[in-house]
Amino acid sequence: MPVAGPAMGDAVTQMLAAKDILFHPGRQVQSIDAARRELVFTDGNREPFDFLAAVPPHRAPAVLRSSGLTSEAGWILVDKRTLKTRYENVYAIGDATTIILANGKPLPKAGTFAHAQAEVVAGQIAAAVRGELVEAEFDGAGYCWLEAGGGAAGFTSGQFYAEPNPIVPLPRAGRLWHLGKVMFERYWLGEGVTRQAMRLGMNAGAKAFGISARV
Ligand SMILES: Cc1cc2nc3c(=O)[nH]c(=O)nc-3n(C[C@H](O)[C@H](O)[C@H](O)COP(=O)(O)OP(=O)(O)OC[C@H]3O[C@@H](n4cnc5c(N)ncnc54)[C@H](O)[C@@H]3O)c2cc1C
């Protein structure tokens, strides 16, 4: 996790090692030999698999790339706080955008940011329609859980707009944080009273543990 710094990378690597999960950083998959169930790396080495869950290369949809909104790198450049594109009254959020941080690395593509950015843009559009002053800005704050198995999870929340580097504390791990993850899922997937109860519970927990993130 280069953007969050080496200490975070070490912590996650240790969590993997504790579960006997092999980690092969810096190796690029060239192709997949489905018949032999093997990954083929660019250095010619092969690695067998039973079940493969692979994330294909990230790129914006063709409709965006042909729209003139994207930069040469293929992503939409936006103002880091307002999410405005270079076109008037056009905003962009989430994975299709790119925001370069103070350390020169891009803001990670994560749902936590897409969610916060959506609320900022919705607030901006609503304020513009009402002719009100726009106050909401995206502040680069985000959080995430790391499923650890055995009923435990790691949790961290960070400030990615901090300078010169993002401030992302090492994950706190345990069963309590897994409970937070379950509540978060029920908040996202739930409706009505359940959703509101999860929101209240999580925000109370965040306050109790001194976490600035709110849902
Ligand atoms: C395996 C995996 C694990 C992840 N885990 C986490 C995590 O733990 N925490 C976290 O914060 N983030 C996580 N993410 C990242 C998170 O899922 C994304 O950052 C987030 O979904 C981005 O939201 P988005 O709305 O920008 O894009 P998307 O969720 O990709 O939504 C874009 C939508 O546009 C639709 N679309 C595309 N082209 C067109 C078109 N031409 N016309 C109409 N619709 C179109 C797509 O079908 C899609 O529904 C994970 C991602 C992956 C792949």
The ligand as an SDF file (V2000), in Angstrom:
LIG
                    3D

 53 58  0  0  0  0  0  0  0  0999 V2000
  -12.3250   -6.5540   -5.0960 C   0  0  0  0  0  0  0  0  0  0  0  0
  -12.5600   -5.1420   -4.6520 C   0  0  0  0  0  0  0  0  0  0  0  0
  -12.5870   -4.8410   -3.3020 C   0  0  0  0  0  0  0  0  0  0  0  0
  -12.8120   -3.5340   -2.8730 C   0  0  0  0  0  0  0  0  0  0  0  0
  -12.8390   -3.2590   -1.5220 N   0  0  0  0  0  0  0  0  0  0  0  0
  -13.0580   -2.0040   -1.1040 C   0  0  0  0  0  0  0  0  0  0  0  0
  -13.1130   -1.7000    0.2930 C   0  0  0  0  0  0  0  0  0  0  0  0
  -12.9660   -2.5770    1.1520 O   0  0  0  0  0  0  0  0  0  0  0  0
  -13.3310   -0.4140    0.6690 N   0  0  0  0  0  0  0  0  0  0  0  0
  -13.5100    0.5670   -0.2510 C   0  0  0  0  0  0  0  0  0  0  0  0
  -13.7100    1.7300    0.1570 O   0  0  0  0  0  0  0  0  0  0  0  0
  -13.4560    0.3120   -1.5820 N   0  0  0  0  0  0  0  0  0  0  0  0
  -13.2350   -0.9410   -2.0370 C   0  0  0  0  0  0  0  0  0  0  0  0
  -13.1760   -1.2140   -3.3700 N   0  0  0  0  0  0  0  0  0  0  0  0
  -13.2820   -0.1010   -4.3230 C   0  0  0  0  0  0  0  0  0  0  0  0
  -14.7410    0.3130   -4.5570 C   0  0  0  0  0  0  0  0  0  0  0  0
  -15.4990   -0.8070   -4.9460 O   0  0  0  0  0  0  0  0  0  0  0  0
  -14.7590    1.3730   -5.6560 C   0  0  0  0  0  0  0  0  0  0  0  0
  -13.8350    2.3970   -5.3580 O   0  0  0  0  0  0  0  0  0  0  0  0
  -16.1300    2.0060   -5.7700 C   0  0  0  0  0  0  0  0  0  0  0  0
  -17.0990    1.0270   -6.1160 O   0  0  0  0  0  0  0  0  0  0  0  0
  -16.1110    3.1170   -6.8310 C   0  0  0  0  0  0  0  0  0  0  0  0
  -17.4160    3.6080   -6.9870 O   0  0  0  0  0  0  0  0  0  0  0  0
  -17.8050    4.3080   -8.3390 P   0  0  0  0  0  0  0  0  0  0  0  0
  -19.2530    4.6850   -8.1670 O   0  0  0  0  0  0  0  0  0  0  0  0
  -16.8300    5.3640   -8.6880 O   0  0  0  0  0  0  0  0  0  0  0  0
  -17.6580    3.1970   -9.4840 O   0  0  0  0  0  0  0  0  0  0  0  0
  -18.4140    1.8110   -9.6380 P   0  0  0  0  0  0  0  0  0  0  0  0
  -18.8410    1.2520   -8.3130 O   0  0  0  0  0  0  0  0  0  0  0  0
  -17.5310    0.9780  -10.5150 O   0  0  0  0  0  0  0  0  0  0  0  0
  -19.7300    2.2120  -10.4010 O   0  0  0  0  0  0  0  0  0  0  0  0
  -19.7050    2.5920  -11.7600 C   0  0  0  0  0  0  0  0  0  0  0  0
  -20.9920    2.1010  -12.3850 C   0  0  0  0  0  0  0  0  0  0  0  0
  -21.0970    2.6190  -13.7110 O   0  0  0  0  0  0  0  0  0  0  0  0
  -21.6110    1.5950  -14.5280 C   0  0  0  0  0  0  0  0  0  0  0  0
  -21.2360    1.9040  -15.9150 N   0  0  0  0  0  0  0  0  0  0  0  0
  -20.0350    1.7590  -16.5250 C   0  0  0  0  0  0  0  0  0  0  0  0
  -20.1090    2.1450  -17.8040 N   0  0  0  0  0  0  0  0  0  0  0  0
  -21.3750    2.5670  -18.0110 C   0  0  0  0  0  0  0  0  0  0  0  0
  -22.0870    3.0850  -19.1380 C   0  0  0  0  0  0  0  0  0  0  0  0
  -21.4820    3.2580  -20.3210 N   0  0  0  0  0  0  0  0  0  0  0  0
  -23.3830    3.4120  -18.9860 N   0  0  0  0  0  0  0  0  0  0  0  0
  -24.0050    3.2380  -17.7990 C   0  0  0  0  0  0  0  0  0  0  0  0
  -23.3960    2.7420  -16.6970 N   0  0  0  0  0  0  0  0  0  0  0  0
  -22.1060    2.4100  -16.8210 C   0  0  0  0  0  0  0  0  0  0  0  0
  -20.9690    0.3290  -13.9920 C   0  0  0  0  0  0  0  0  0  0  0  0
  -21.7090   -0.8130  -14.3720 O   0  0  0  0  0  0  0  0  0  0  0  0
  -21.0420    0.5800  -12.4930 C   0  0  0  0  0  0  0  0  0  0  0  0
  -22.2670    0.1310  -11.9440 O   0  0  0  0  0  0  0  0  0  0  0  0
  -12.9860   -2.5120   -3.8230 C   0  0  0  0  0  0  0  0  0  0  0  0
  -12.9460   -2.8150   -5.1920 C   0  0  0  0  0  0  0  0  0  0  0  0
  -12.7300   -4.1200   -5.6070 C   0  0  0  0  0  0  0  0  0  0  0  0
  -12.7060   -4.4210   -7.0820 C   0  0  0  0  0  0  0  0  0  0  0  0
  1  2  1  0
  2  3  1  0
  2 52  2  0
  3  4  2  0
  4  5  1  0
  4 50  1  0
  5  6  2  0
  6  7  1  0
  6 13  1  0
  7  8  2  0
  7  9  1  0
  9 10  1  0
 10 11  2  0
 10 12  1  0
 12 13  2  0
 13 14  1  0
 14 15  1  0
 14 50  1  0
 15 16  1  0
 16 17  1  0
 16 18  1  0
 18 19  1  0
 18 20  1  0
 20 21  1  0
 20 22  1  0
 22 23  1  0
 23 24  1  0
 24 25  2  0
 24 26  1  0
 24 27  1  0
 27 28  1  0
 28 29  2  0
 28 30  1  0
 28 31  1  0
 31 32  1  0
 32 33  1  0
 33 34  1  0
 33 48  1  0
 34 35  1  0
 35 36  1  0
 35 46  1  0
 36 37  1  0
 36 45  1  0
 37 38  2  0
 38 39  1  0
 39 40  1  0
 39 45  2  0
 40 41  1  0
 40 42  2  0
 42 43  1  0
 43 44  2  0
 44 45  1  0
 46 47  1  0
 46 48  1  0
 48 49  1  0
 50 51  2  0
 51 52  1  0
 52 53  1  0
M  END
$$$$
